[in-house]
Amino acid sequence: MLQLQRTARELEERGFRLFVVTLGRPGDTEFLEGNDIANVVLDPNAAAFEAYDISAIPETFFIDGDGVIRKDVVGWRGDESLRDFARTAEELLGP
């Protein structure tokens, strides 16, 4: 999560934004607050989970400025996922 946050911050100047959606469970909230994770969306009623038909945790959605899901990735494979995340963000942002 922390590596993902750093990568997202590097892309912010190009218009990229990372939002972390959490159900607000005590352990999740403490981790996010203790590690200065930005753009946290508390979703205690799971509205985002239902709206985006989330099938697993974690699940990453790349959503464009018009609200269209451009890519959906289930799971996390450490460094491999981090590289894929950065590559996908770069591709979607364009030159």
N, C-alpha and C positions, 0 to 999 in steps of 0.2 A: 504494500500500500504506500509506504513512504517513497519508494523508488518511482512508483507510478505518479505520485504527487509532484516529485521533482521534474519528471519528464513533462508533465502537463504544464508546469510553470514555465518551462523553457519555450513552450509553444504558444503561450498566452499572447505574446505581442503580435502573433499572426491571426488572432481571433479565436483561438481554441479555448474552450472552457471544459473543465472536468467537474462533474457534480457527483458527490457520493450520496447515495440514498441508503438510509438505514432505518430499521424498524425502531431504533432507539432503545435497544436492550441495554441494560446497565454496562456490561463489558464493552460493547461497541462504543457507547457514548464516551466512556472514560478514555478509551484508546484514541478516539478522534480528537477529543479535547486536549489530551496530554501530548499529542504529536502535532498540534497546530495544523490539522487537516482543514483546508478551505472548502467552501461551497458545499457544506453538508446539508442535506435535506432530510429532516426527520419525518418519517412516514409510519407512525404507530398503527394506523389503520390499514396499512398495506395497499393504499390506493394506487401508487406507482406500480406495485407488483401486479396488480390486476390490469391496469391500463396498458402496460407493456408486455403482459403475458409472460412474466418472468418464470422460467422453468427451473432455475438452479441459482445457487449463490456460491461464488460471485458470478455475475453476468454483466458484460460490458456492452453498452450500446453506443454507437457513433451516430449522432443525430445532427443533421445539418441545420442551418439557420431558419429553414422553413418547417422544422419539426419532423422531417422525414428520416426514418431510420435507414442509414446507409450500410451499416454492418452491425452484426450481433455476434458476440463471442461468449461462449459458456466456459466457465472454469478459469483456472489460473495455473500456469506452468512455470512460474518463476521468471528467470531471465529470458527464456524463450518468449513468454507472453509479453514481457516488457518491450522486447525488440519488435514484436508484431504490433503492439500498441503504437509505438512511435512511428513505425513504417506506415501503418494505416492512417494515422493522423496526418502525416506528411502528404500521403497520396490524396486524401480528401481535401486538405487545405490548398493543394496545388502550388504552383511556383510563386 
